Amino acid sequence: MVCARSIRNYFIAKTWRWMQLWLLIKPNLKCLQFSKFKAEYEKKIALGEANIDQAVAECKAVTQRHETLVAEKQELDLALKSGGSAVQDIIDKTARIEAARSDLKKQVNDLDNRIKTEEDLLRNIE
């Protein structure tokens, strides 16, 4: 009796517009497909847990490689900085030597002129 009443009410309600709309929307509602989504996510979680050790090992390898590369980069930066200062020291030293050379050349020229004048004086005196 209850079953017949439910079937009769279903066929009567099936013609109503709101019931037709509900029957179209109901299969697409996520809350009604909870068991499907739960099973899907449980599979994903199991797959993730199975692969976590491999991912952790790969992460450690990449982290170690990154640390070695950072250390090499710091060494190269230090070498460049010290190399740059060494080059600058050589440039400064060269500039000082050139300045000293020009001063010495000037003094030699002055002494040559002085010697010539002294020789001319000696010739004139004789």
C-alpha positions in Angstrom: 0.0 0.0 0.0 2.8 2.5 0.9 4.7 1.5 -2.1 1.8 2.0 -4.4 1.1 5.4 -2.9 4.8 6.4 -3.4 4.7 5.3 -7.0 1.4 7.2 -7.7 2.8 10.4 -6.0 6.0 10.1 -8.1 4.1 9.8 -11.4 1.9 12.8 -10.4 4.9 14.9 -9.3 6.9 13.9 -12.4 4.7 16.2 -14.5 5.3 19.3 -12.3 7.9 21.7 -13.6 9.8 22.1 -10.3 10.1 18.3 -10.0 11.4 18.0 -13.6 13.9 20.7 -12.8 14.9 18.8 -9.6 15.3 15.6 -11.5 17.7 17.3 -14.0 19.8 19.0 -11.3 19.9 16.1 -8.7 22.5 13.8 -10.6 24.9 16.7 -11.0 25.0 17.8 -7.4 28.3 17.1 -5.7 26.8 16.5 -2.3 24.8 13.6 -3.7 28.0 12.1 -5.2 30.0 12.1 -2.0 30.9 8.5 -2.1 32.3 8.8 -5.6 34.4 11.8 -4.7 35.5 10.1 -1.5 36.7 7.0 -3.3 38.5 9.2 -6.0 40.3 11.2 -3.3 41.2 8.1 -1.3 42.9 6.7 -4.5 44.8 9.9 -4.9 45.9 9.9 -1.3 47.1 6.3 -1.5 49.0 7.1 -4.7 50.5 10.1 -3.0 51.5 8.2 0.1 53.1 5.4 -2.1 55.2 8.0 -4.0 56.1 10.3 -1.0 59.4 8.5 -0.3 60.6 8.9 -3.9 59.5 12.5 -3.9 61.4 13.2 -0.6 64.5 11.5 -2.0 64.4 13.6 -5.2 63.8 16.7 -3.1 66.9 16.0 -1.0 69.0 15.4 -4.1 67.9 18.6 -5.6 68.5 20.5 -2.4 72.0 19.1 -2.1 72.7 20.0 -5.7 71.4 23.5 -5.1 73.6 23.9 -2.0 76.7 22.9 -4.0 75.8 25.3 -6.8 75.3 28.2 -4.3 78.7 27.4 -2.7 80.4 27.4 -6.2 78.6 30.7 -7.0 79.8 32.3 -3.8 83.4 31.1 -4.5 83.2 32.5 -8.1 81.8 35.8 -6.8 84.6 36.0 -4.3 87.2 35.2 -6.9 85.7 37.9 -9.2 85.7 40.5 -6.4 89.2 39.7 -5.4 90.3 39.4 -9.0 88.8 42.8 -9.7 90.7 44.3 -6.9 93.9 42.6 -8.0 93.4 44.1 -11.5 92.6 47.5 -9.9 95.8 47.2 -7.8 97.8 46.5 -10.9 96.3 49.4 -12.7 97.0 51.7 -9.8 100.6 50.4 -9.5 101.1 50.9 -13.3 99.8 54.5 -13.0 102.2 55.2 -10.1 105.1 53.7 -12.0 104.3 55.7 -15.1 104.0 58.9 -13.0 107.4 58.1 -11.4 108.9 57.4 -14.9 107.6 60.8 -16.2 109.0 62.5 -13.2 112.4 60.8 -13.7 112.3 61.7 -17.4 111.6 65.3 -16.5 114.5 65.3 -14.0 116.8 63.7 -16.6 115.9 66.3 -19.2 116.5 69.1 -16.6 119.9 67.6 -15.8 120.7 67.3 -19.5 119.8 70.9 -20.0 121.8 71.9 -17.0 124.9 69.8 -18.2 124.6 71.5 -21.6 124.5 74.9 -20.1 127.4 74.1 -17.8 129.4 72.7 -20.8 128.6 75.9 -22.8 129.8 78.0 -19.9 133.0 76.0 -19.7 133.6 76.4 -23.5 132.9 80.0 -23.2 135.3 80.3 -20.3 138.1 78.5 -22.2 
